[in-house]
Amino acid sequence: MLIWKTFVTTFTLVFLAELGDKTQLSTMLLAAHNESYLSVFLGAALALILNTIIGVYLGSVISKSLPMHYIHLGAGMAFIIIGILLITQKF
């Protein structure tokens, strides 16, 4: 049961995070300018899969060498810094 809970939580979080972001808007723009929707879909899907593989791998490596508290702190600080950069239009 825990596997399904993790799956549903991950799917929901990533799905909602990706809605309306630059990746989705770029994909829509590419699909609008290209006849081959399948190529746009496959390219975008492969890119997201590769990014996910990298994220899962790095997350598993980092979690073995750092306490979870530091990982949460680092992730929180990264989101705050990115938010400030986005608000000030420097990112």
N, C-alpha and C positions, 0 to 999 in steps of 0.2 A: 504493500500500500504506500509505503514511503517513496518508492520510485515514482509512482503516478503523481503523488503530491509535488515532488520536486520537478517532474516534467511539466505539470500544469502551471506551477508557479513560474518556472523559467520561461515557458512559452508566453504566458500572459505578460510578464514583465518586458520581455524583448519585443513582443508584438506591439504593446502600447508605447514603448520607448521609440520604436521605429516609425510610428504613424506621424506623418507630416514633417519628418525631419529632412535634412538635406539629401540623404540617400534616396528617400522615396521621391522627393521632388526631382532629383536628377534622373532617376529611372523613368519617371513620367515624361520628362523632357526628351530623353533618348527614344522612348517608345513613340512619341509624337513625331519625331524627325526621321524615323527609320521604318522601312517596310517590314523588316524581319523582327516581329515581336518576340519570336522564339529565341533569337540571338540575344536580344536585350534581356529577356527573362533568364536565360541560362547564364549569361555573363554576370548579372546582378546576384543570382542565386549562388553561383560559385564563389563570388567575392564575399558574400555574407557567410557562407560555409567556412571559407578559409579564415576569415576574421574570428569566427567562433572557435575554430580549432586552435588558433593561436591563443585566444583568451582562456579557453579551458586548460590548455597545456601550461601556460604561464601561471594561471591561478593555482593549479595543482602543485607546481614547483615552488611557488612563493609560500603557499600554505604549509609546506613541510619545513621551511626554514625561518618563518616569522610567526610570532603569536598572532592570533586572529584580531586582537585588539589593535595592533599596529596596522594591519591590513585595512580594517574598518576606518581607522583614523586617516590613513593615506588616501583611501578612496574618497572619503568625505572632503578632505582638503583639496583633492584634485577637482571634484565637482564644484566646490566653491570658487576655486581659481578660474576654472573654465567659465563659470557663470559670470564672474566679474569681467573677464576678458570679452565675453559676448555682450554684456551690457555696455561696456565702454567701446565696443566695436573695434577691438584690437585683435580679434580672432576670427 
